[in-house]
Amino acid sequence: MKNSLVYLLSPTPAKGVCHLPMIEFRHIPQKIDFSSYDGLIFTSKQGVVALDEMSGGEWKERPAAAIGKMTAQEIEKRGGKVLYVASRAYGDVLARELSDRFKSFRWLYPRPRVVASKIASDLRSAGIEVEERVVYETVCRKHESDSKPKEGAVLIFTSPSIVKCFLEQFGWEDSYIAVAIGKKTSEAFPEGKRCVVSPFQSIEETVSFAKSLSTA
């Protein structure tokens, strides 16, 4: 395979690859009393965006724990305070580390309607107080049939919902190579699909990794 096209399927584009966003977000406005919590848990950049827009910035009164560095960067970009970042960008890791370090905290977990991790239940099992609020939902974006990636393309998937939306709209070609960021995303693929788990958690580094596959 030589110089195959690389497609990034996340909502946010990146330089040097084709952008084909498969999902978009809808916020769920609501009133939240942040004084009831000691800290916030964010498992995605979009959770930060949704909470910031619906609260008028009131969430910044509380420190935040982030699942990974990209989420932490979004918190800081919007003026929030990062209290903790998981050593590895997985929900079970973040839950375990928060349970060990912040035993007396009462957390607010602003989350999507559908979640892939069990972070809230893991925290409760450890005796940690956590309240969940659904602040956004993910919906599939529709594209024309001629937008379907070319044969032999390398496709970057950043969440299980993107896997679901892509397969529903375009199906699958045996010549495709899927690159998944994270084990939860890779587990969303049906058995038999070619999927490589990226050794990196950031989109930028994964793009470079995918490009190396496209010229292998």
C-alpha positions in Angstrom: 0.0 0.0 0.0 1.5 3.4 -1.0 0.3 6.9 -0.1 -3.3 5.9 0.8 -5.6 8.7 1.9 -5.9 9.2 5.6 -9.3 10.3 6.9 -10.0 11.8 10.4 -13.6 11.2 11.4 -13.8 13.3 14.5 -15.7 16.6 14.7 -12.4 18.6 14.9 -10.1 18.7 11.8 -6.4 18.3 11.7 -3.7 19.4 9.2 -2.6 17.0 6.5 -5.5 14.6 6.4 -9.0 14.4 4.9 -11.7 15.5 7.4 -14.9 13.6 7.4 -16.8 14.4 10.6 -19.2 11.6 11.5 -20.8 13.0 14.6 -22.0 16.3 16.0 -23.1 17.4 19.5 -26.3 18.8 20.9 -26.2 20.5 24.3 -28.9 19.9 26.9 -29.3 23.2 28.9 -30.0 23.0 32.6 -29.4 24.9 35.8 -26.7 23.5 38.1 -25.8 24.6 41.6 -22.0 24.2 41.6 -21.7 25.0 45.3 -23.0 21.5 46.0 -19.8 19.9 44.7 -16.1 19.8 45.5 -14.9 19.1 42.0 -15.9 18.3 38.4 -15.0 15.2 36.3 -14.5 15.7 32.6 -14.1 12.7 30.3 -14.2 14.7 27.0 -13.5 18.1 25.6 -17.1 18.4 24.6 -18.2 18.0 28.2 -16.2 21.1 29.0 -17.6 23.0 26.1 -21.2 22.1 26.9 -20.9 23.0 30.6 -19.1 26.2 29.9 -21.8 27.4 27.4 -24.8 26.4 29.5 -23.4 27.8 32.9 -22.0 31.1 31.7 -18.7 30.0 33.2 -19.9 29.3 36.7 -18.3 25.8 36.6 -14.9 27.5 36.9 -15.5 28.0 40.6 -14.7 24.3 41.1 -11.5 22.4 40.3 -11.7 19.8 37.6 -10.3 16.3 37.0 -9.6 15.3 33.4 -9.4 12.0 31.7 -6.5 13.1 29.5 -4.3 15.9 28.4 -6.5 17.1 25.5 -9.5 17.5 28.0 -7.2 19.2 30.5 -6.1 21.7 27.8 -9.7 22.5 27.0 -10.4 23.1 30.7 -7.4 25.5 30.9 -8.3 27.1 27.6 -11.7 28.1 29.0 -10.3 29.4 32.2 -10.9 26.4 34.5 -8.5 25.0 37.1 -7.1 21.5 36.4 -6.9 19.6 39.7 -5.8 16.2 38.3 -5.2 14.4 35.0 -5.3 10.6 34.8 -2.0 8.9 34.3 -3.6 7.0 31.4 -6.6 8.3 29.4 -9.1 5.6 30.5 -12.2 6.0 32.7 -11.3 3.1 35.0 -7.9 4.6 35.6 -9.3 8.0 36.4 -11.8 6.5 38.8 -9.2 4.5 40.6 -6.8 7.4 40.9 -9.5 9.8 42.1 -10.7 7.3 44.7 -7.2 7.0 46.0 -6.4 10.7 46.1 -9.7 12.5 46.8 -11.6 10.3 49.2 -13.8 13.0 50.7 -14.7 14.8 47.5 -18.2 15.1 46.2 -17.9 15.1 42.4 -20.1 16.3 39.6 -19.7 14.3 36.4 -21.2 16.2 33.3 -21.4 13.6 30.7 -22.9 12.6 27.3 -26.3 10.8 27.1 -24.5 7.6 26.1 -21.2 6.7 27.9 -18.6 4.1 27.2 -16.9 4.0 30.6 -18.2 3.0 34.1 -16.4 5.8 35.9 -19.4 6.9 37.9 -20.3 3.4 39.1 -16.6 2.7 39.8 -16.4 5.7 42.0 -19.5 4.8 43.9 -18.2 1.3 44.4 -15.2 2.9 46.1 -17.4 4.9 48.4 -17.0 8.2 46.5 -20.0 10.6 46.1 -20.6 11.5 42.4 -23.7 13.0 40.7 -24.1 12.6 37.0 -25.7 15.2 34.7 -26.3 14.6 31.0 -25.2 17.9 29.4 -24.9 16.8 25.8 -25.8 14.1 23.3 -24.0 12.8 20.2 -25.8 12.4 16.9 -24.7 11.1 13.5 -23.9 13.6 10.7 -25.2 12.7 7.3 -23.0 12.8 4.1 -23.6 12.3 0.4 -22.7 8.8 -0.8 -19.8 10.2 -2.9 -18.1 11.3 0.4 -17.4 7.6 1.2 -13.6 7.1 1.7 -11.7 5.6 -1.2 -10.6 2.0 -1.2 -7.4 1.4 0.8 -8.0 4.4 3.0 -6.7 4.7 6.6 -9.5 5.9 8.9 -9.0 7.4 12.3 -11.7 6.8 14.8 -11.8 8.7 18.1 -14.9 7.3 19.8 -17.3 4.3 19.7 -20.1 6.6 18.5 -18.0 7.5 15.4 -17.5 3.8 14.7 -21.3 3.3 14.9 -22.2 6.3 12.7 -19.6 5.4 10.0 -20.6 1.8 9.7 -24.3 2.7 9.6 -23.8 5.2 6.8 -20.9 3.8 4.7 -20.5 0.2 5.6 -17.1 -1.3 5.4 -14.5 -2.1 2.7 -12.0 -4.9 3.4 -9.2 -2.7 2.1 -9.8 -0.1 4.8 -7.5 0.1 7.8 -9.0 1.5 11.0 -6.9 3.3 13.6 -8.7 3.6 16.9 -7.7 6.0 19.7 -8.3 4.0 22.9 -9.4 0.4 23.7 -13.1 1.3 24.0 -13.1 2.7 20.5 -11.4 -0.4 19.1 -13.9 -2.7 20.9 -16.7 -1.0 19.0 -15.7 -2.6 15.8 -17.4 -5.9 14.7 -15.2 -8.9 14.7 -13.2 -9.3 11.6 -12.7 -5.6 10.8 -9.1 -4.5 10.4 -8.4 -2.2 13.4 -5.1 -0.9 14.9 -5.1 0.7 18.3 -3.0 3.9 18.2 -0.1 3.9 20.7 -1.0 7.6 21.3 -3.9 9.4 23.0 -3.7 12.7 21.1 -5.1 13.2 17.6 -2.0 15.0 16.4 0.3 12.0 17.2 -2.3 9.5 15.9 -2.4 11.4 12.6 1.3 10.9 12.3 1.0 7.3 13.2 -1.8 6.8 10.6 0.3 8.5 7.9 3.1 5.9 8.6 0.6 3.1 8.0 -0.6 4.8 4.8 2.8 4.6 3.2 3.8 1.1 4.6 
